[in-house]
């Protein structure tokens, strides 16, 4: 009495649907994918500390690009003027 008959599979499917319900079965795929993804992360050695450090570096670089330090216009003007005068001599 194996599962050779199609009726056995249909009865098994109906019992599984009654026990677990369609909502739990529908969420089974994404939950399984998330579990496998988390397992791969833990096996590969990606620590949260490394991720936080990388995020901090990215935010620092983003901050520097968005808000560069102010330029002292008085010194920049005299430096440029000094370079121009020395090049012409």
N, C-alpha and C positions, 0 to 999 in steps of 0.2 A: 504494500500500500504506500507507494511513493507519490511524489508530486508530478506524475506523468500526465495526469488529466488536466484539461483546461479548467474544469469545475473546481478542482482543488485550489488552483491559483486565484480564481475569482472569489471563492469563499475566504481564503487567506487575506486577500485585499480588502474585502468588506470588513473583516474582523479588525484589521489594522486601522482602517478608517474610523471604525466605531471606538476603538480604544484611544487612539491618539487625537483624532479630530483633524480636520483639513487645515486649520490654522497652524498647528504645530508641524505638520508635514510640509506645509508651504515654507515655513521658516527654517527647515532643516538644511537646505542648500547653503544659504548665506551664513548660517551659524557654523556649519562644517568648514566653509571656506575661511572664515575668520579664525577658527581654531587652528587650521593648518598654517595660515599666515603667521600667527603668533608663535607657533611651534618653530617655524623656520627662522624667525627673528631670534628666538632664544638659543637655538642651536648655532647660528652663525656668530653669536657673541655680540650683537648690537645691544649695548647697555643703554639705559635711559640717560646715564651721565654723559655718554658720548653724544647722544642726540641733543641733550640740553646745551652742551658746549658748542656744538655745531650751530644750533639755533641762536645762541648768544653771539657767536661770530658773525652770523648772517645779519642779525639785527644791528650789530655795531657797524658793519660795512654799509648797511642800508642807511643808517643814521648819518654816517660820514658823507655819503653821496647826497643825501637830502639836505643836509645842513652843514656845508663846509665851514671851516673856521674863518673868521673875518680877516680881511687883508688890511694891513696898515697902509693907507694910501700915501701918507707923507713919506714913509721910508721907500715905498715902491717907486714913487716918482723920482726921488733923488737918486736911487740906485740906477734907474733907467737913464737918468740924465748923466750920471757919472760914466756909465758904460758908453753912452753915445759920444761923450767928449773924449774919452780915452781912445776910442776906435778911430776917430778922425785925425788924431795927431800923427 
